Amino acid sequence: MKFILGRKIEMTERFKEDGKFVAVTAVEAGPCVVTQVKTKEKDGYEAVQIGYGAKRKISKSIKGHLKDLENFRYLREFKIKNGKYAMTGGEGEINLERGAKIDAAIFKPGESVEATGTSKGKGFAGVVKRHHFKGQPATRGTKDQIRMPGSIGAVWPQHVTKGMRMAGHMGDERVTVKNLEIVEVIPEKNILLIKGAVPGARNSLLIIKDNK
């Protein structure tokens, strides 16, 4: 299993080896540092926590948790399968112990990954934009209701059913996009070029993992 934290930089384009022109997203992947290793005996489950990004001021509790390590802006936890606290990197196998470094070299061109991030917030949106409703007829007696949702329930049971698609805040949600191809790896700059778009705005946090 491979995983890393990163930052979305921008979209650009590349020519693949077969001559095909593809749009790619440049992602700064790492470097990350293992900050905690959780075991079944001590914590009840197996996981690894990694840190990414610098931060000047952190709370005392986080400072005590990190101790001799750097001040990290982001801390994220990944569950481990089959008790294997290791991953294959560019320079061989990386033992996932406290203080170990993870960088973009763990990935290779052609590998398939999934990217998780927070989608761009769109503010308050109606049902046509938010849920792709068709809208009411523009004629035949319709008056100022073209983009309204219509009925949201009957007289009984006298309440709106949970999950009813209505107007509200759009975007700013956790989104995962799977089956993304890594087009190019630039290890000296910790850059991954991923085919297509990934969720989020520029400089937003991304979680990159190999496909399950």
N, C-alpha and C positions, 0 to 999 in steps of 0.2 A: 504494500500500500504506500502511495506517495501523496504528500500534501504539503502545501506551503501557503503563506499569506503574502498578499501583494497589493499593488496600487495601480489602478487604471490610469494610463497616461493619455493615449489618444488613439484614433484610428488612422491607418495609413494603408499602403498597398505593397504587394510583392509579386514577383514572378517566380513560380515554382520551377522545379527542375524540368518538368515536362513542358514548360513554356506557358502554362496557364496563368492568367492574371487573377489574383484573389485579393479581396479586401481583408485586412487583418487588424486586430487590436493589439497595441503595444502595452504590455503589462510589466511593471517592475515587480519581479517575484523575489522576495527576500532582500538581503539575507535575514534569516530567522534563527532564533536561538531557543533550544529546549530549556524551559524554565521549571518544569515539574514532570516527574514520571509517576504515574499512579498504578498500583498493583492490586491484584485481586485480594491478596492477604491483608493489605493495609487499608485499602479504600473501597473494596467490594467490587471493583471493576477495573479493567485495564485501559489506560488512556495515556496520552502524552499531551502536555500543554506547551505551546510555543509562543514566543513574543516577537513582535515586529514593530518597527518605527520608533523613533526617538521622541521622548517627552521630557520637558525640563522639570515640571513639578508633578509629583504623584502623591497619593495619600500614604499615610504612615503604615497602614495595613499592607498595601501593595509593596511598599518599600521593604517591609519586613519579610514579605514573601519572596521577593527577588534577591534580597541580601547582597551578595557579591556581584550580581549581574547588573547589566545596564538598566536604565529606566525605559520601559517599553510603553508605547502608546496603546498597542493592541495585544491582548492575550486571548488565545483561542485554544480549545481542547479538541482532540481527535481520538476517537476510540480505536483501540488496537485489536486486530483479529489474530486468533491462534497464539496469543502470547508472544508474538514476534516483534521485539522492540528494535527494529532495524529497517532501513530502506536502502535500495540500490541507488547510488549517486554516480556522478561523472567520474569520480576517482575511486570507485569501488563501493563497498557497503558502508553505510553510516550507522553507527550504533547510537540509538536514541536515548542517550543518557543526559543528565543535567549539564548544560553548558555546550552541548554539541551544536554545531552550526549546520543549517540547511540553506542551500542556495538554488538558483535556477538550473544548475547543472544536473539536478536529479532527473530532469525531463529531457527527452530526445525528440527531434523532428519526426513527425508522423504519428506520435502517440495521441491517444484520445483522452480528453480530460473533461471535467465539468467545472463550471465557474459559478460561484454563489456570491451575490452582492445585493445591495439595496437599490431598487429601481428609482428613477427620477420622480420626485413629487410633482404632481400636476395641479394640486389645489382642489377646491370643491368643483365637482363636475356633475353634469346631468346624466340621465340614463342613456341618452343617445351616444355620448362620447365615452362614458364609463363602461357600459355594457353592450354597446352596438345595437340598441333598439332601433327598429325601422322608423318609428314615429307615426303620428296620426295622419290620416288623409289631409291633403292641403286644401281640399274643397269639400263640397257636400255638407255644408253647415258647420264645419270645424271653425272655431273662433279662438285664436290665441292659445291653442292646445296642441300645436303640431309636434312639439318636442316633449310633451308631458308623458308620464309613464302609463297612464290609464288606471284601471282598477288594481288595487293592491289587496283585495280580499272581499269576501261576502259579509252579509249581516252577521251570520254565525260562522265561526266561533268568537266573534267580537274582539279579535286581536289580529295583528299582522303576523303572519307565519315567519318563523326564524329563517334567515337566509334569503328573504325577499330582495330581489335586485332593485335597488333604489339609488337616488342621487346621493353623493357623499364624497369623502376625500378619496382622490384617485392617485395611485402610485405610492412611492415611499414604502414599498413592501419588500420582504425578503424573496428573492427570485433566484432559481437555479436553472442554468442552461446546460444540458448534457450533450455528449458526443461532439465536442469541439476539437478540431485538429490543431496540433501545434505545428506551425509552418516552419518556424526558425527559432533557435535558441542562441542568444548572445551572452555567454557565461561571464565574460569580463565586465559586463555592465549589468548583469542580473536581469536581463530583458527576455521575456517570452513574447513571440509574435503568434497570436492565436487567430485562426481563421474565423471570420464573421464578427458579430457583435457580442459583447458581454454586458450584463446588467450594471446600471449605475452611471453616475456622472464622472467627470475627470477627477482624479485624485481620491476617489472613493475606495474603500477597502474591498478586496476580493479574496475569496477562499478558492484556491485551485487544488483540485484532487483528481487522481486518475479515476476513470469510470468504474463503477462497482460491477 
